[in-house]
Amino acid sequence: MRNKEAANEARNALIQDIDETNVPYGMVALWCLGQASFIVKGGSTTIYIDPFTIEDALVESRHGLRRAYPSAVRPEDITNADYCLITHDHVDHLDPDTIQAMAEQARETLFFAPACCRETMLGRGMRADRLHIADTGKEYSGQEVIKPIAAAHEELSIDRDGFHEYVGYIIRLNGVTLYHAGDTLIYEGLQARLREEEVDLGLLPINGRDFYRGERGIVGNMNYREAAELANGAGFKMTVPMHYDLFAGNAERPGYFVDYVYDHFPSLPIHVMARGERFIYAAAGAVKS
């Protein structure tokens, strides 16, 4: 009972930390929930990306997956999202239980997802007027800019209506340009496209792929070497590795990424997220008088 109460207190503390964090212009705050699940805040805007918060027992019973550690928040905790961005329809990125809770509770949240995710999300109580197709040919502008960008997991896949089934996102928020890659390999033209976007903060998968994982039906991503090369080639000002820590059968050691960057690109800024950490990224001009 004490362990459960402590876990609940920690989850409440994380949501409170997000709500109370003041993020001046030229900065974003970042929290990692594991895998590719992130919370980003800039100014007063909070964005959840691929929120995967389903409890351990449900993950195992429903999907045959065993988490390496518990979720830092519960689905019912999420009431503070202005936007929720989904990259594709795999359960560790599109978590139906989290989506249902957000649809019921966070009633002002706007959702973006590939067209192939639409029926799943509508089936979990999502109102159609709150769900936008993540069309890689469009840019969605308000106080923030959200620009879907094609991802190759492990290939560029297009549905019958011409929409990409896997995406990442360029997000311009509070004077910072962030790129969340989703699940992807590096494909022709990606590096040049990202260089044009002038990415400040890039979130890249590093878990890679191999024959044996493919035999188990695990679809792969770029590995830590490729992620480092892409970050350097695209001119990222800061890179955070992701998608390496939540499932033992599809994991990687972030230290390999750190070592590769240290050996090959020692001036490339990187940051490895600790569990429950709040990381503040400041653009170059944000802290200068």
Kinemage of the C-alpha trace (Angstrom):
@kinemage 1
@onewidth
@group {chain A} dominant
@subgroup {mainchain}
@vectorlist {calphas} color= white
{ca met a 1} P 0.000 0.000 0.000
{ca arg a 2} L 2.809 2.414 0.901
{ca asn a 3} L 4.543 1.776 -2.428
{ca lys a 4} L 1.307 2.478 -4.296
{ca glu a 5} L 0.701 5.673 -2.345
{ca ala a 6} L 4.285 6.798 -3.020
{ca ala a 7} L 3.862 6.121 -6.728
{ca asn a 8} L 0.623 8.124 -6.818
{ca glu a 9} L 2.287 11.027 -5.010
{ca ala a 10} L 5.150 10.998 -7.524
{ca arg a 11} L 2.698 11.042 -10.436
{ca asn a 12} L 0.760 13.923 -8.952
{ca ala a 13} L 4.017 15.753 -8.341
{ca leu a 14} L 5.014 15.386 -12.000
{ca ile a 15} L 1.734 16.866 -13.254
{ca gln a 16} L 2.058 19.673 -10.706
{ca asp a 17} L 5.638 20.280 -11.860
{ca ile a 18} L 4.442 20.628 -15.464
{ca asp a 19} L 1.630 23.000 -14.508
{ca glu a 20} L 3.825 25.172 -12.303
{ca thr a 21} L 6.873 25.343 -14.570
{ca asn a 22} L 7.298 28.828 -16.041
{ca val a 23} L 8.937 28.651 -19.466
{ca pro a 24} L 10.097 32.068 -20.749
{ca tyr a 25} L 10.273 32.868 -24.446
{ca gly a 26} L 13.154 31.154 -26.238
{ca met a 27} L 12.933 28.065 -24.037
{ca val a 28} L 11.038 24.785 -23.807
{ca ala a 29} L 10.723 22.358 -20.917
{ca leu a 30} L 10.829 18.638 -21.615
{ca trp a 31} L 9.732 15.586 -19.615
{ca cys a 32} L 10.243 12.008 -20.839
{ca leu a 33} L 7.767 9.234 -19.996
{ca gly a 34} L 9.901 6.534 -21.635
{ca gln a 35} L 10.111 5.099 -25.151
{ca ala a 36} L 9.104 7.979 -27.469
{ca ser a 37} L 6.637 9.526 -25.037
{ca phe a 38} L 7.386 13.162 -24.186
{ca ile a 39} L 5.723 16.186 -22.679
{ca val a 40} L 6.845 19.570 -24.028
{ca lys a 41} L 5.950 22.948 -22.571
{ca gly a 42} L 6.688 26.392 -23.962
{ca gly a 43} L 5.078 29.506 -22.540
{ca ser a 44} L 1.645 28.351 -21.410
{ca thr a 45} L 1.301 25.629 -24.080
{ca thr a 46} L 1.697 21.951 -23.143
{ca ile a 47} L 2.078 19.259 -25.809
{ca tyr a 48} L 2.008 15.498 -25.228
{ca ile a 49} L 3.724 13.387 -27.903
{ca asp a 50} L 2.912 9.664 -28.112
{ca pro a 51} L 1.709 9.486 -24.486
{ca phe a 52} L 2.111 5.868 -23.380
{ca thr a 53} L 0.888 5.656 -19.800
{ca ile a 54} L -1.002 2.347 -19.553
{ca glu a 55} L -0.301 0.424 -16.341
{ca asp a 56} L 2.158 -2.481 -16.266
{ca ala a 57} L -0.386 -5.265 -15.744
{ca leu a 58} L -2.607 -4.044 -18.582
{ca val a 59} L 0.329 -3.755 -20.988
{ca glu a 60} L 1.272 -7.358 -20.327
{ca ser a 61} L -2.232 -8.839 -20.339
{ca arg a 62} L -3.469 -6.982 -23.404
{ca his a 63} L -0.351 -6.653 -25.519
{ca gly a 64} L 2.167 -9.184 -24.217
{ca leu a 65} L 4.661 -6.462 -23.326
{ca arg a 66} L 6.407 -5.959 -20.004
{ca arg a 67} L 7.503 -2.466 -19.059
{ca ala a 68} L 10.960 -2.008 -17.565
{ca tyr a 69} L 9.541 0.567 -15.140
{ca pro a 70} L 6.120 2.034 -14.261
{ca ser a 71} L 4.603 4.996 -16.036
{ca ala a 72} L 5.328 8.354 -14.436
{ca val a 73} L 1.694 9.380 -14.957
{ca arg a 74} L -1.633 7.574 -15.301
{ca pro a 75} L -4.079 8.136 -18.156
{ca glu a 76} L -6.522 9.810 -15.788
{ca asp a 77} L -3.828 12.275 -14.658
{ca ile a 78} L -3.608 13.983 -18.034
{ca thr a 79} L -5.865 17.019 -17.940
{ca asn a 80} L -3.371 19.718 -18.946
{ca ala a 81} L -2.678 18.948 -22.632
{ca asp a 82} L -3.272 21.652 -25.218
{ca tyr a 83} L -2.138 19.318 -27.997
{ca cys a 84} L -1.546 15.591 -28.318
{ca leu a 85} L 0.558 14.409 -31.263
{ca ile a 86} L 0.537 10.756 -32.328
{ca thr a 87} L 3.216 9.488 -34.716
{ca his a 88} L 1.749 6.096 -35.719
{ca asp a 89} L -0.575 3.287 -34.684
{ca his a 90} L 1.726 0.977 -32.683
{ca val a 91} L 0.449 0.594 -29.123
{ca asp a 92} L 3.542 2.127 -27.489
{ca his a 93} L 2.838 5.308 -29.490
{ca leu a 94} L -0.935 5.222 -29.851
{ca asp a 95} L -2.046 3.952 -26.443
{ca pro a 96} L -5.857 3.557 -26.688
{ca asp a 97} L -6.376 3.736 -22.916
{ca thr a 98} L -4.512 7.020 -22.651
{ca ile a 99} L -6.359 8.420 -25.667
{ca gln a 100} L -9.712 7.451 -24.167
{ca ala a 101} L -8.896 9.109 -20.847
{ca met a 102} L -7.711 12.263 -22.591
{ca ala a 103} L -10.801 12.336 -24.798
{ca glu a 104} L -12.992 12.171 -21.690
{ca gln a 105} L -11.070 14.543 -19.427
{ca ala a 106} L -8.896 16.956 -21.423
{ca arg a 107} L -11.827 18.307 -23.405
{ca glu a 108} L -9.998 21.239 -24.999
{ca thr a 109} L -7.069 19.167 -26.272
{ca leu a 110} L -6.505 19.092 -30.034
{ca phe a 111} L -5.164 15.817 -31.437
{ca phe a 112} L -3.009 15.153 -34.495
{ca ala a 113} L -2.449 11.650 -35.871
{ca pro a 114} L -1.938 9.860 -39.203
{ca ala a 115} L -5.173 9.058 -41.036
{ca cys a 116} L -4.725 5.333 -40.332
{ca cys a 117} L -5.126 6.072 -36.589
{ca arg a 118} L -8.464 7.826 -36.997
{ca glu a 119} L -10.830 4.886 -36.492
{ca thr a 120} L -8.984 3.664 -33.401
{ca met a 121} L -9.131 7.096 -31.821
{ca leu a 122} L -12.764 7.776 -32.718
{ca gly a 123} L -13.596 4.342 -31.301
{ca arg a 124} L -12.199 5.478 -27.958
{ca gly a 125} L -14.535 8.442 -27.616
{ca met a 126} L -12.588 11.055 -29.548
{ca arg a 127} L -14.758 13.787 -31.059
{ca ala a 128} L -14.124 14.105 -34.794
{ca asp a 129} L -13.794 17.887 -34.582
{ca arg a 130} L -10.871 17.539 -32.161
{ca leu a 131} L -8.878 15.143 -34.375
{ca his a 132} L -6.735 16.441 -37.236
{ca ile a 133} L -5.051 14.247 -39.829
{ca ala a 134} L -1.271 14.636 -39.667
{ca asp a 135} L -0.888 15.467 -43.357
{ca thr a 136} L 2.787 15.784 -44.285
{ca gly a 137} L 1.834 18.213 -47.036
{ca lys a 138} L 0.431 20.764 -44.587
{ca glu a 139} L 1.522 23.091 -41.826
{ca tyr a 140} L -0.846 23.865 -38.959
{ca ser a 141} L -0.365 27.356 -37.580
{ca gly a 142} L -1.670 29.139 -34.521
{ca gln a 143} L 0.420 30.475 -31.682
{ca glu a 144} L 2.396 27.293 -32.401
{ca val a 145} L 3.371 25.676 -35.697
{ca ile a 146} L 2.900 21.913 -36.046
{ca lys a 147} L 4.313 20.397 -39.194
{ca pro a 148} L 4.048 16.614 -39.751
{ca ile a 149} L 7.051 15.124 -41.541
{ca ala a 150} L 7.231 11.663 -43.121
{ca ala a 151} L 8.846 8.842 -41.130
{ca ala a 152} L 10.107 5.484 -42.455
{ca his a 153} L 9.329 2.678 -39.997
{ca glu a 154} L 11.109 0.748 -41.655
{ca glu a 155} L 9.826 2.175 -44.936
{ca leu a 156} L 7.840 5.155 -46.125
{ca ser a 157} L 4.303 3.765 -46.092
{ca ile a 158} L 1.337 5.553 -47.664
{ca asp a 159} L -2.315 4.574 -47.229
{ca arg a 160} L -4.834 4.317 -50.051
{ca asp a 161} L -5.783 7.981 -49.662
{ca gly a 162} L -2.189 9.152 -50.033
{ca phe a 163} L -1.442 9.915 -46.368
{ca his a 164} L 1.764 8.759 -44.692
{ca glu a 165} L 1.141 6.084 -42.054
{ca tyr a 166} L 4.223 7.042 -39.999
{ca val a 167} L 5.152 10.615 -39.179
{ca gly a 168} L 7.373 12.757 -37.034
{ca tyr a 169} L 6.691 16.375 -36.140
{ca ile a 170} L 8.426 19.720 -36.515
{ca ile a 171} L 7.091 21.921 -33.707
{ca arg a 172} L 7.777 25.648 -33.466
{ca leu a 173} L 6.932 26.582 -29.921
{ca asn a 174} L 7.842 29.612 -27.813
{ca gly a 175} L 10.731 30.585 -30.099
{ca val a 176} L 12.192 27.053 -30.268
{ca thr a 177} L 12.081 24.583 -33.149
{ca leu a 178} L 11.752 20.978 -31.967
{ca tyr a 179} L 11.796 17.791 -34.041
{ca his a 180} L 10.294 14.564 -32.714
{ca ala a 181} L 11.242 11.866 -35.217
{ca gly a 182} L 8.657 9.276 -34.223
{ca asp a 183} L 9.861 5.822 -35.268
{ca thr a 184} L 11.995 6.101 -38.377
{ca leu a 185} L 15.043 5.126 -40.338
{ca ile a 186} L 17.030 7.746 -42.209
{ca tyr a 187} L 15.723 8.009 -45.755
{ca glu a 188} L 16.878 9.983 -48.776
{ca gly a 189} L 16.199 13.665 -48.305
{ca leu a 190} L 15.484 13.581 -44.555
{ca gln a 191} L 18.771 15.127 -43.463
{ca ala a 192} L 18.537 17.959 -46.005
{ca arg a 193} L 14.930 18.647 -45.024
{ca leu a 194} L 15.830 18.856 -41.345
{ca arg a 195} L 18.752 21.155 -42.044
{ca glu a 196} L 16.345 23.522 -43.807
{ca glu a 197} L 14.097 23.513 -40.730
{ca glu a 198} L 16.985 24.739 -38.506
{ca val a 199} L 16.138 22.400 -35.643
{ca asp a 200} L 17.092 23.545 -32.167
{ca leu a 201} L 16.152 20.389 -30.254
{ca gly a 202} L 15.947 16.974 -31.928
{ca leu a 203} L 14.504 13.804 -30.373
{ca leu a 204} L 15.808 10.734 -32.216
{ca pro a 205} L 15.267 6.974 -31.727
{ca ile a 206} L 18.436 4.924 -31.222
{ca asn a 207} L 17.229 1.338 -30.681
{ca gly a 208} L 18.099 0.201 -34.215
{ca arg a 209} L 16.903 -3.016 -35.853
{ca asp a 210} L 18.252 -6.469 -36.618
{ca phe a 211} L 17.243 -9.807 -38.101
{ca tyr a 212} L 16.201 -11.398 -34.829
{ca arg a 213} L 13.960 -8.540 -33.760
{ca gly a 214} L 12.449 -8.577 -37.226
{ca glu a 215} L 11.725 -12.285 -36.776
{ca arg a 216} L 9.741 -11.376 -33.637
{ca gly a 217} L 7.739 -8.771 -35.521
{ca ile a 218} L 9.571 -5.770 -34.052
{ca val a 219} L 9.821 -2.986 -36.615
{ca gly a 220} L 13.093 -1.093 -36.343
{ca asn a 221} L 14.552 2.406 -36.281
{ca met a 222} L 17.843 4.138 -36.874
{ca asn a 223} L 20.583 3.009 -34.503
{ca tyr a 224} L 22.703 5.170 -32.228
{ca arg a 225} L 25.404 5.705 -34.886
{ca glu a 226} L 22.872 6.796 -37.477
{ca ala a 227} L 21.152 9.095 -34.982
{ca ala a 228} L 24.443 10.801 -34.145
{ca glu a 229} L 25.337 11.195 -37.825
{ca leu a 230} L 21.894 12.622 -38.613
{ca ala a 231} L 21.991 15.083 -35.721
{ca asn a 232} L 25.394 16.312 -36.821
{ca gly a 233} L 24.568 16.416 -40.530
{ca ala a 234} L 21.272 18.216 -39.972
{ca gly a 235} L 22.873 20.741 -37.633
{ca phe a 236} L 20.790 20.084 -34.521
{ca lys a 237} L 21.734 22.446 -31.723
{ca met a 238} L 20.795 19.835 -29.086
{ca thr a 239} L 19.915 16.143 -29.436
{ca val a 240} L 18.071 13.887 -27.007
{ca pro a 241} L 18.114 10.118 -27.733
{ca met a 242} L 14.876 8.200 -27.226
{ca his a 243} L 13.138 4.850 -27.793
{ca tyr a 244} L 15.681 2.659 -26.026
{ca asp a 245} L 14.563 2.083 -22.453
{ca leu a 246} L 11.079 0.658 -21.922
{ca phe a 247} L 11.069 -2.923 -23.274
{ca ala a 248} L 13.975 -5.289 -22.738
{ca gly a 249} L 13.561 -6.991 -26.110
{ca asn a 250} L 13.833 -3.735 -28.026
{ca ala a 251} L 16.326 -1.741 -26.000
{ca glu a 252} L 19.688 -0.055 -26.444
{ca arg a 253} L 22.220 1.527 -24.115
{ca pro a 254} L 22.212 5.329 -24.428
{ca gly a 255} L 25.855 5.294 -23.393
{ca tyr a 256} L 26.699 3.929 -26.840
{ca phe a 257} L 25.165 7.055 -28.349
{ca val a 258} L 27.091 9.244 -25.906
{ca asp a 259} L 30.374 7.466 -26.657
{ca tyr a 260} L 29.872 7.713 -30.425
{ca val a 261} L 29.164 11.430 -30.231
{ca tyr a 262} L 32.155 11.956 -27.919
{ca asp a 263} L 34.462 10.111 -30.340
{ca his a 264} L 33.163 11.577 -33.604
{ca phe a 265} L 31.362 14.863 -32.875
{ca pro a 266} L 32.709 16.151 -29.539
{ca ser a 267} L 31.216 19.621 -30.039
{ca leu a 268} L 27.685 18.273 -30.688
{ca pro a 269} L 25.471 19.047 -27.656
{ca ile a 270} L 23.456 16.058 -26.393
{ca his a 271} L 21.425 15.221 -23.309
{ca val a 272} L 20.251 11.857 -21.954
{ca met a 273} L 16.995 12.198 -20.010
{ca ala a 274} L 16.705 10.785 -16.498
{ca arg a 275} L 13.381 9.316 -15.424
{ca gly a 276} L 11.131 12.066 -14.118
{ca glu a 277} L 13.613 14.791 -15.025
{ca arg a 278} L 12.573 18.240 -16.158
{ca phe a 279} L 15.029 19.382 -18.829
{ca ile a 280} L 15.047 23.017 -19.919
{ca tyr a 281} L 16.361 23.826 -23.372
{ca ala a 282} L 17.248 27.469 -24.035
{ca ala a 283} L 17.817 28.767 -27.559
{ca ala a 284} L 21.056 30.642 -28.130
{ca gly a 285} L 19.645 34.145 -27.726
{ca ala a 286} L 17.284 33.371 -24.858
{ca val a 287} L 19.798 33.783 -22.041
{ca lys a 288} L 21.798 36.671 -23.474
{ca ser a 289} L 21.190 40.242 -22.433
